[in-house]
Amino acid sequence: MTGFVSFVGAGPGDPELLTLKALARLEAADVVLFDDLASGPILDRVRPGTTLVNVGKRAGRQSPSQAEVNRQLMDHAAKGGRVVRLKSGDSGIFGRLEEEIEALRIAGIGFEIIPGVSSASAAAAAAGIPLTRRALSRRVQFITGHGATGALPNDLNMAALADSEATTVVFMPKRTFPELAARLVAAGLPPQTRALLAENVGRADQRLTRNSIAGLADALAGGVGSAPALILYGPILEEA
């Protein structure tokens, strides 16, 4: 009998932000394959005896390849159990969800996707701001700060990213934001545009730093640290 896989969005790290469905799947799981950023107190919700497998990938650290993660996912499901693939935030946003889904489809293994609270939403809530505002910021856009090579992607739509009437959220931004900020200014976005660096969102050591895009770029050029982070910028921060 083939097992079943639940892709569970763990949210940004605060277990109180788990959905009821996510919590139910964690409590019923036989195996949980988890990311580094979806560990800690989230795993305290797993029942005793559940097999826990760390398949997290972090920049600059030795990590399992995506092919290895896919293989482990299929191997555990093939044993017939209830498998949870626990991903941080919402697994459908820069979580490489599509690659794991495709592997399961090819293997004929059933799955479901349980959305989680995105770190973008959690960061905005922690800062006390919405992501949109009527007549000020009618559009939200999510981008990743690095491509497959770790560098800033070359095919970014700079006209859209320099839109002064949009809220932009940059995931995994710290190493490449100085370059992105320079390109934004060159595309016409004022360097004084307000920005927010949100680190360790939803955790006890959460840190929010407000600055301009130019100021954040200068700060990050001097060192980025290892804390997971995202950056928001746009007119909505003018009111914060």
ABEGO torsion letter per residue (X at the ends): XBBBBBBBBAEAGBAAABBAAAAAAAAABABBBBBAAABEAAAAABBBGBBBBBABBBBGBBBBBAAAAAAAAAAAAAAGBBBBBBBBEBAABGAGAAAAAAAAAAAGBBBBBBBBBBAAAAAAAAAGBBABBBGABABBBBBBABBAAGBBBAABBAAAAABAABBBBBBGAAAAAAAAAAAAAAAGBBAABBBBBBBGBGBAABBBBBBBAAAAAAAAAAEAEABBBBBBBEAAAAAX
